[in-house]
Amino acid sequence: MDNSKDKILMPIIPLRDIVVFPHNVVPIFITRSQSINALNQALGDNKRLLFLTQKNMEIDNPVSEDLYRVGTVGEILQILRTADGRAKILIEGLYCADVQEFLKSGDFLRAHIVPSIPVYKASKKMEALKRSVLKQFDTYSMLSDRIPEDLFYSVKAIEDPIHLIDTIANYVSFQVKEKQVILEEIELEAKYLKLGNFMNAENEMLQLENTILSQVKTRIGKNQKEFYLNEQLKVIEKELGLDEEEDPELKELRLKMKKIPFSREAREKVEAEWNRLSRMAALSPEATVSRSYLDWLFALPWGKKTRDKLDIERAQKILDEEHYGLKKVKERILEYLAVHQLVKNPKGPILCFVGPPGVGKTSLARSIAKTLGRKFVRVSLGGVRDEAEIRGHRRTYIGSLPGRIIQNMKKAGSMNPVFLLDEVDKMTYDFHGDPSAALLEVLDPEQNFAFNDHYLDVDFDLSSVLFITTANISEDIPPTLLDRMETIRLPGYTQEEKVEISLRFLIPRQIREHGLNRKNLVFSREILSHIISNYTREAGVRNLEREIATICRKVAKEMVRAKKRWKYVLTFENVRESLGPPKFYMFNIHQAGEVGVATGLAWTEMGGEILATETSIVKGKGNLTLTGQLGDVMQESAKAALTYIRSRCVKFRISPNFYNNVDIHIHIPEGAIPKDGPSAGVTMATSILSALSSRPVRQDVAMTGEITLSGKVLKIGGVKEKILAAHRANIKTVILPSQNQDEVDDLPCAVRDNMKFILVKNLDEVLDAALLRKIRHKQGH
């Protein structure tokens, strides 16, 4: 150690929350730029730095006034730099130093320092102070878990009194200010006295902490002891017939238990769980689980039912007020009410509304609940893939809950609500199980009187519930589940129906929600027809309502800006200003026929669509090319159509070897959209024959149907949606398989009376009706 009193120039590293003492090895994490610069300077010199503690720990870039003037000179033993430019260093404190003068040198602080070495004389008092501090350090090591036993013995073995006091001050957990006081003291006896006072206060605080902790442990042990004694006392009092004071919460549960009309199985379960709860400690985790289980059982509507309103005339009025059309659905609800009047406890029907988005499936379920005077609950099943979502989790799992069925029965508060299972075709399954399989019990009238949720583990009666499910595609529902439901199809609305729905429901609602009234905004039927035809392309009315809402917002903005109200009668120009240019255009019907172009009809999740089919003949070697993202089934239909035409070349007056000299290219526009299905068979056959024979196809005729190699036209699905699509496109004639006669009879009168339907059994009839000039067949073949 350098004992010279000459001034030494030393780079400074400011410290937070730490005081470095001589004779100790300390790790330090350096992050500040000025400290990094001082470190680099020291590494270039003698690896020595002055470590000064900050007075205020919150300051990020301290100056000389923010630092104590007494610190420790340390030598760098080891350095580890990180990728972000920071450094971890290991230093050894060498000696204490006083700052004589601070200097600002570049990006870090320096100081002229002189060593500050404590002075002392060996004496009995010095020895007594040393022993006293060692004794207090011994007490500290026993009270605190911060001093390992081997560290204590290594400290005790230090002979030098200066080295000893620096080491003890370094390891004992004082406040920074107290450690700085010890570091600054130059007289060794005074240094020991101050350390002794600080250690005495610290030991008293540790003793108090240990006493409090011991009392808490004693109290917990005492509570456990009291619990076992109380349980024994309860048993003794029960045997002696003595009255005992019951826990208020348990008493409340017992009174509830008597009032609720549980089933026999549920009552046995509740009583057993209540007895089990009464024997548990109030704050134990098992008691919390048991209490939660009882709360769920008590919250269910055991025996509670709302009284059905069975007036058929009233029901008819409510359904007509809230929904336009949907005759078949309304008829089914009225039938249920009639049966309910004749049978005391009829089984709840399980209805499945299938139709494209926006046709009113969910709102219709709400209206049914209002008609019957029942509670209404809804569960969305879209994306559900865990069986436990339906049946619940077993109580062995932490945080387990009943499934959605039981949760919503609790929410309904009655045993006979209208229960909507929305988007039942959107469920999936994985390793957690198949939720559709769990629904088999829920939606089976022969089983759901004893539905067993995994969490409750008791049977709950769902037989009085009126279950309604909704789906866009019935084919996506598992067949076993679909078999348990009565399917009612909602095919979509005609343009006339959409106009009526807008005038009766959509426009009044949007005008009300936007703060307007009927005098402010007037929609005519012509304007509504224009919006429906040019700004929406859907089976339902959801997008139509959005367009109406857009117009209402524009009008509301103009009225607020003008600070007055007026009567705003919509015109075609106003509509274009509010909604922009038309988003869709009517299907262009050519009066003259086109060669190789036939109009088909397709079914999608959004309803029916018009599908043009084009065929072009070019010189080649008999290749068949199909474009437009056609699926496997559609490609097979094209091949079947071509084979049928080849088998009847003579009949259609086509060269028998035509396929050796030409290539046939079939294209269906909107190539970005995948297409598949067998119902385009007649359309492709007509298009191919027209292109080969140069005979035009009538463009005011749409067609659909599956074909066989022998030319038979088979029944197809989605007839209502396809016909409505043709009706929206103003196509008046549709060719259909004769086996679809029943679907034609179910069409709305406004559609059926305004269109011509050609029902065919074979492809020859299709060609006779679709080609402008009738083909004269040869005799024989």
Helices and strands as residue ranges (DSSP letters): E 8-15, E 25-30, H 33-44, E 48-53, G 64-66, E 70-81, E 87-105, E 108-115, H 124-143, H 149-156, H 161-171, H 176-184, H 188-240, H 248-259, H 264-278, H 285-299, H 312-322, H 327-342, E 350-354, H 361-372, E 376-380, H 388-391, H 404-412, E 418-422, G 424-426, H 435-442, G 448-450, E 451-452, E 459-460, E 466-471, G 474-476, H 479-482, E 486-489, H 495-501, I 502-506, H 507-513, E 521-522, H 525-535, H 542-562, E 568-569, H 572-579, E 597-604, E 607-619, E 624-627, H 632-647, G 658-660, E 662-667, G 678-680, H 681-693, E 701-703, E 706-707, E 713-714, H 719-728, E 733-737, G 738-740, H 741-745, H 749-752, E 756-760, H 763-770
